[in-house]
Amino acid sequence: MNAIIGLLMAAPIVGQRPARGLISLGECDRGTYLASKVGEPDGWSFSVSLTGEITTTGPGSTTPDANTLAELAGDPLFANVTASTTTPKTRTEQSLVDAPGGHCAIGSGLNLLIAGRTTLGDARVEHWGVNAVSGDLQLQASQNYVGRDWGGVAFDASSSRLYLIDAISGDIYFGTWSIALGVLPNVLQLYAAYGSYSGAGAPEELCLRYVADGTGQVPSGGALFVYEYLEEFETGTFVKKQSGVVQTSSGKWWNMFGSWGPKILAESASEGGLTVDVRGSVGKTVELTDLKNANVVGSGVVPSAGVVTITVSSPLVIGHVYEAQYIGEIALFPSSFECIARYGLPESTTSGLTFLGRVGEPDAVIGNPHFAIVSNVEVNPAPSTAGALPGIWMMGNFRDSNGIDPIIIDPLDGQGEVVYPIATLAAEGFVYTDGSGYMQMSIPLANDPALVGAILLTQFSTLDLASPSWLKFSEVIGFTIRDQ
């Protein structure tokens, strides 16, 4: 026990926004990519790790047609593309944005803006691009900004404007920039003060995207969409400045576009379960499919409350991926989740910290250097200042050949289920000024084919000295290690 407490106490407590890791291209604005023009809509992707490492993955060989070549002709990064172009699959480079805040895919090729903070405490923006001939991931331009910490970045190509949100003040700034212009702006202008769009969330947890005109809730002419990082685009505020006046309206990203479809509430489901909750448009019928075998396992009509509970025809299977679609419609970015095992109930500390059932899906693929597990928390009353949340990550053994998991009754208070740990590591966490937060552990997974199919059990805990047991736990989750 003393060793565990020492590990917890060793975690630093700081007031800066944490890095926002593993930002995937599939979660943000999509530009037009070379691969999408030759029949591979997800052929290209970017990811940004917690330490600012950027990885781009391409489809391998491509054969652009004449229309593609003509469209890409104006992009400097694609100046040498020919009909016989071959693009290597993966490139990785290290940025100097040590604490990423957000990113934005731009242009008609593989271009990425990444914004955040450096180890020296200055805000930084970098423009990266992929050369379609060599496949190299190249830094095109960069700019530091003293005294700020960028929590998000967005780009509006129609006005050649770069937008940045400050995680310290919550203020939104803009500057003139484009791929052709090259140099990033060293002087920015205030677009919207934090107080002008109050209610969007605490400054240190805000991100933003630019949304073009003409769809659903989006204000005429396009607008910025400001949202809380932990809410994964679910709700937010449209911010638009007209004639010097900031105008706002509330919005929900998940139903902003009809092509996005319904959203699965993954925290409602677990291995062996018979129901899954799905949020969607009232009156529409949602169909749930097991992608492992392409079988439809259940359906239901979304009621007035906006969430339908779908009863499945057979128990949910760990490692299987389930997808929700509206019947008769095809969502551009359908919602899916990988089924995990769950044991126990999330606990609360005497100081008001509660582990939540929402768990970020672990990308448990062998050889993944950025494998991460995330558990959401909330604190009531909320802290007056944001800060780190020290914790511990407990790794249990694998499920055995008889299907038995290493689960025991909590030996500290005799209540609840906990994983029997074979290893413990310090976990990093953060709590925002609205009381929301998370605990996270990131470690590399060995590139060992023998691990494929194994089910690993893990759990988070945090110190609670006022409790007789001294520790409080999240639920236990189990997940399947995959080869892709």
Protein Blocks (a to p, Z undefined) as FASTA:
>chain_A
ZZmmmmmmmpccdfbdcddehiafklmccdddfklmnopaklpccdddfkopacdddebj
adddfklmmmmmmpmklmmgcfkbccdfbdcdddfbfbafbdcdedjbdcdddddddfko
pacdddddddfklopacdfbdcddehiacfbdcddfklopacdddfknopacdddddfkl
opacfbdcdfbdfklmghiapfklcccddddehiajbcghiaaddddfklnomaccdddd
eehiacdddddfklmpmklopaddfklgcehiabdcddddehiacddddfknopafbdcd
ddfkopacdddfbdcdehiacddddehiacfbacdddddddedjddddfkopacdfbdcd
ddddehiakbccddddddddddfbdcdddddddddddddfkopacddddfknopajdddd
fbdcdddddddfkopacddddddddddfklgopacddddddddfkbmnlpacdddddddd
dfZZ
